[in-house]
């Protein structure tokens, strides 16, 4: 079988330009058009086999053998030759996809680039362009066959020529493109969140804002907004208040900075109480103060339960002199300038001498703190004297929550009664203009803070008080508290 020797000698057929040269190692490269090779099995085509068969027949005829006698041998040789060609065309089967974490990519699947088959046999359709592949190299992966130039990244639409690629759903991606689209980035430093020692992506997220950030930022001094609690991104600087607090620009937009500016809000909240048939008869002064002044006043107060780690409001019953903010300070160079204060002497004319609120907080947060402290004042003026911290702080949080709900509803342009504890009252909702989307979100956040508070007095107390008000109404709950010092069950 002299024609069979030609298989081992090689073919003179050149590989067409632009063919994909695959390597069975850890990387693949694009090469220039290949030159002739004496040992290149993969360069055979059907015409070479036909020529070999013809040569074989010629040799037999020259030896004087009968063609009929060689038919059976010829069929066997043809079958052997075609079997050899099939084995060369198919080569090694492409490695099966291996699932797992692709580098730093969460929930990603890394696949080896399929080894391109040298030449096509049979009729096959490219899954990318929907045309017949014909003679030439092709890829077999994802249950289909592809022209090498048609196997493209779903993100950048460029051919995938890397040794590995990633999958999301039924779409292939370059590993870099997959990482860019699906690997979480830190909302603080704007870089990809690194993996931990176990190779897993670990990050922190605010339970309400879902702000994702690297765990390291909890310990590297990254500041938070004193209002919304979001961490300060590296590309946006928060405003520095004179007492060390930081305020984001969105919260600064509706912040209340001095005592006079807070008086209209105070009137709104007193009207809200009147709508609940809980009018505060005495004139209780409201003062906006710095953190230092609030802490000094808290130390001078003999009674009262304070919300830690930071108290932002206080209902005073003792005579004191406090420093109040007289005029809204200027803002420049990312900080508060020209803070002007004056001493204010508080004299005891009733059971409550003043309400103090920390300055610089957004209107909705300032109002919820003020509604809480005004409830303390109302309870004292009405003779509620033997309440535990859980009951007193709990019912004050209920009133703060009710006021926030009324503000959110009225701010959205709706006059529908609240579906929470405030629905049991006859409070009329103040008419307000539509709020910005962020301020609406901010109101929901302050509600979420009250609802999810974990402290016994403020958190558990609110949940018990709110449950009682929803079940029995605000007035019956207050009457039960005055008689028994507890919430009704």
N, C-alpha and C positions, 0 to 999 in steps of 0.2 A: 504494500500500500504506500507507494511513493508519494501520493498526494497528501497523506497524513503528515509527512515530514514538514510540510509548509506551515502547519499550525505552529510548530515550535520555532520556525525561522522568523515568523512575524510577517506583518503586512506593510505595504508601503503607503497605506491610507493615512492621511493626516487628520488629526482631531480638529474639528471646526473651531474658528476663533471665538473666544469668549466662553469656552466650556469651563465648567466648574471642576477644579481639581481637588478632590477630597483627600484628606489625610485621616488615618485611623488613630491619631494621637489626640492631644488635648487642644489642638487649634487647627484652624483651616485658613488657607490663604487663597487669594485670587492670583493665578499665574498667567503669563503670556501664553499665546497659542503654542501647543506642544509641538516638538519636532519629531522626526521619525525615530523609532526605537526598535532595535532588533529583537527585543524580548517582550514587546508590549502585546500581551494576549488580547487586551481589550480593544485592539484596532481592527479586529476582523469584522467583515460584513458578509452578507450572503453571496456577493459576487466572487469573493475569494474561495468560498467553499465550492461554488459551481465550477470555478476554474480548476480547482483541485480535482473534482470528480471527472471533469473532461480529460485532464491529463492522465488520470488513472485509466480511463477507458482507452485512450490512445496507446498507452503502454501495453495494455492487454491485447489490442489489435495487432500491434507490431510484433508481439510474441506469437501471433498466429492462433490465439485462442478464440473460441467461438463466443460471440457476444451473449448468446442465449445462456451459455454455461455460467457467465459471470453476473447474471441478473440478480441472483439471490445474494451474492457477495456485495453487489452494488447497493442493494437495499439496506443490508446490514451496515455498510460503510456510511451511507447517508444518515441513518438513524444515529450512529455514533457521532458523526460530525455535528448534527443538529443538537444532540445532547450536550456536547462540549460547548457549543455556542451558547446554549441556554444557561449553562452553569457559569460561563464567563459574563453574560449579560446581567444575571441576577447577582453574582458576587456574594458577598456576605450580607445577610439580612440586616436591615437598619436596626440599631439598638432601640429597644422599647423605651417609651418615656419613663423617667423615674421621677416620682413625685417627692416633694419635700420643700423646705425653705430655700429659696433662691437667693443666696447671699443675705443681704439685709432686707429683703422684700418680704413683707408679712403675707402669709397665706398664699404665697406664690408657688408655682410649679416650674421646675427647671427641666428642660428637655435637651438631650444631645441633638445637635444638628444632624438630620438624617444623611447618611452617606449617599451621594448621588449615584444612580445606576449608570454605567457607561453608555449602553445603547438600548433602545426600546425595542421590545418585541410585542407584536400584537397591536390592537387598537385601544388607546387610552386617551382620556380627556383630562386636560389640566383643570384642577379645581379653581385656579385663579382666573384664567382668561376664557375657560370653557371651549377651548379649541383642541384639536388633536395634537398630541405631543410629537408623534412621528419619530424619525431617527434623531438621536441626540440624547444628552444626559437629562435626567429628571430626578426629582426628589419624591420620596414616598413617606408621608407622615400624616398624622391626624386622620387616618383612614382614607386618604386620597393621594393622588399623584400631582406633581406641580412642575412647571418649568422653574428652574432655579431663580429666574428673574421675577416670577409671579408669586413666590413665597415671601410675602411682605409683612412688615410690622403694622399692626392695627393703629398704632399711634402716629408714627412719622411717615408711613406708607413707603418706606425704603426697603429693598430686599434684605432678608436676614441671611447674612453670610457668616455669622459667628458660630463657634462650636456649640454654644448653648443658647437656648432661647426660653422665654417664659410664656406661660399661658394664663389667660383670664377668661373664663367661660370657654367659648369656642374660638377665641382669637389669639394668634401668636403675637409676641412682642419681643423686641430687643430687650435684653436684661436692663440696660440703662433706661430705656423708655418705660418699662414696667415700673422700675423704681421711682421714676419721676412722677408717674401717675398714681401709684398705689402705696408707696412707702410714705408713712406720715411724716410731715415736717413739723418742727417745733414752732409754735406761734410766737415764741419769745425771741429766739435767736435765728429763726428762719432757715435752719439747716435740717438735714435729715436726722431724725431721732436715732441715736446709736443703739446698737444691740448690747445686751448685758452679757455677763460671763457665760451664760448658757446659750448664747446665740439668738436670744429672743428680743424682739423690740419691746421695750418697757417705757411707758410714759405716764405722766399724770394728766388728769383732765378735771377742770372745774365742773362740779355736778350740775350746775345750771347753765353756764355759758358754753360748756364743752370746749373750753380753751385748752388745747393740748400743748404740753411742754416737757422738756427733758427733766428727769428727776433732780438733776444737779441744781436747777434753778430754785429749788426750795431751800437751798443752803448757801447759795452764792451771793446773797444780798439783793436779788432782783426785787424791786419794790412792787407793791400791789396798790391799786386804787383803794382809798379808805372808804369808798362808797360801794362800788360794784364788785370789788375784790378781784378784778382781773389783773393779771400780771402785766407789767410794763414791757412792751416789745422794744427790741433794740433800736428800731427805726422810728419810734415815736416816743417823745419825752413827755412825761406827765408834769403837771404843775406842782411845785413844792410849796406847801403851806408853812407858815412860820413855826409851827409846832412839830415839824418833821413829817407830817402826813403828806401823802401824794394823792393827787386828784387827776383822773383821766380827763381828756378834753370833752368827751361826751357828757360826763357828769358835771363838769365845770359849766356847761352851757346853761343848766337850770339851777345852779347853786345859789344859795342865799348867804350873803356875806356880812350883813350887819343887822342890828336890832330893828331899825326902822323898816328895812326891806321885808322883815318877817311879819310885820303887823297885819297886812291884808290876809296872809295865810292864817294867822291866829283868829281873825274874825270869821273866816270861812269855817274853821273847825268848831268854834263856839256855836255857829249857826247849825252845824251838823249835830251837835249835842242837843240843841234846842229841838231839832226835828225828832230826836229820840225821847223827848219829854224829860231831858236831863240838863236843864239850864243851870249854868254856873252863875249864881247870884252875885258873888263877890268879884271885885275887880282884882284879878291876880296878875301882877306884872310878868311880862315875858321878856327875857334878855338873851341875846346871842353872845356867847363867850368863847374865849380860847380854851384849849385843853387844860392849861395850867390853872386857869381860874375855876374851871369845872372841878378839877381834882381838889383844889383848896376848899371849895364849897362842900364837896362831898365829905371831906375830913371833918368839917365843922358841923355836919348834920349828925345828930345823935341817933336818929332812927332811920330806917329805910333799907331796902334790899337793892343792891346794885348789880347790874349786868356786867359780868366780866367776859373777856379780858379788857374791854374798854367800855366805860359808861359814856353815852352820848347825850343823855338828858337827865335832868334831876328836878324833882318837886321838893322845894325847900319849905320847911315849917319853922326853922329857927331864924332869929334876927342875925343878919350878916352884912358885911360890905363886900360886894363883888365888883370885878372889873368887867365892864361890858364893852362891846365893840360899837363905837359911835358912828363910824362912817365906813362905807364899803372901801376896802383897800384897793390899790392899783395892782395890776398884774404886768410884770415886765421881766424879760430874761428868764422866763420859765419859773418865776416864783412870785410870791406876794410881797408887795412893797407898801410902805407908808401905812402900817397898821396903826390906827388911832383909837385909843380906848379911854374910858373915864370911869372913875369909881362910882358905884351906885349903892346907896345905903338902904338896906331892906329892913323895914319895921314890921312888927307883928300886929296886924289889925284883925286877923282871923287865924284859922288853923293852917293856912297856907300863906307863905310870905312871897314866893316867886317861883317861876318855872324857868330853868336854865337849859338852853339847847346849844350844842356844839356848832360853831359856825362852819361855813364852807361846804355843807352837804347839799345835794340836790333837793328841789322842792318836795318831791314825793317822800323822800326819806326824812327830811326835816318835819314834814306834816305827820308822818306816822309816829315819829318820836314825840311830837307835840300832842297828838291824840292820846298816846299812852300816858304821858305825864299829866295831862288834863284830867284823865280818869282817876289818877291818884288824888288830884286835888278834889274832885267831886266826891270821892269816897270819904275823904277826911271831913269835908264840909257837911256831909250827910250823916256823919257819926258812925261810920264803919271803922271800929277800933280794934277788933280782936281777930283780924284776918291773918292767916298764915301766909308766908311768901308765895306758896304755890297758888293760893286762891287770889290774893291781891294782884300779883304780877300776871297771873293767868288771865284775869278778867280785863286788865289793862291792855294786854296783848290782843285780846278779842276786839276791843274797841279800835285799836290801831289797825287791825286786819280789816274790820268793817269799813273804816274810813278809806283805806287803800282801795278796797273793792268799789266803793262809791265813786272815787276819783277815776279809776280805770274805766268804769262804765260811762260816766259823764264825759270823760275825755275822748271816748270813741264816738261821741255824738248820739248815744243811746239814752233814752229816759226810762228804760225798762228796769223794774226793781231788781235788786241783787238777789241771787239765788242762794247766798250764804246766810250767815247769822243775821245780817242786816235786813233780810227780807221780813223778819218778824217785827220790825219797827215801822213807824210811819214817817221815817226820815225822807225829806225831799232832797233830791240830788241837785247840787249846784250846777248851773249851766256853765260849761267851759268850752273853749275852742278845741279843735282836734289836736291831739298831741303827736309829736314825731314818733316814728316807729321805734326808735331807741328808747324814748321815755316810756312808751307803753311796755316795752320789754323790761325796762328798769322797774316799773311798778310791779310787774309779775315777779321779778327777782326779789323785791322786798317782801312780797307776800310769801314767796317760797322760803325766805329766811325765817319768817315767823313760824311757818308750818313745820319746818324741818329742824328747828332749834332743839338741841339735845339736852339742854340744862333742865334740872328738875323744876325750877320755879317758872322760867320763861317758856320752856318747851312743853313739858308735861302739863304745866298749869294751863297753857293755852289750849291744848288738846282736850283737857277735861272741861274747861270753861266753854269752849266752842261747841262741844258735844251737848252740854247742858242748854246752851242758848238755842241751838238748832231744835232740841227736843221740847223745851218748855217756853222759849221766848226769853227776851232780855229782861223784861220787867219781873217776871216770876222768878227768874234766876237770881236777880238782885235781891228780891224780897227774901228768898230762901237763904242767901248769903248773910243778910242782916240778922236773921233769926238764929241761924245755926253756925255761921262762920265757915260753911262748906258749900260746895256745888251740889245741886240736886242730881239724883241718879235716875 
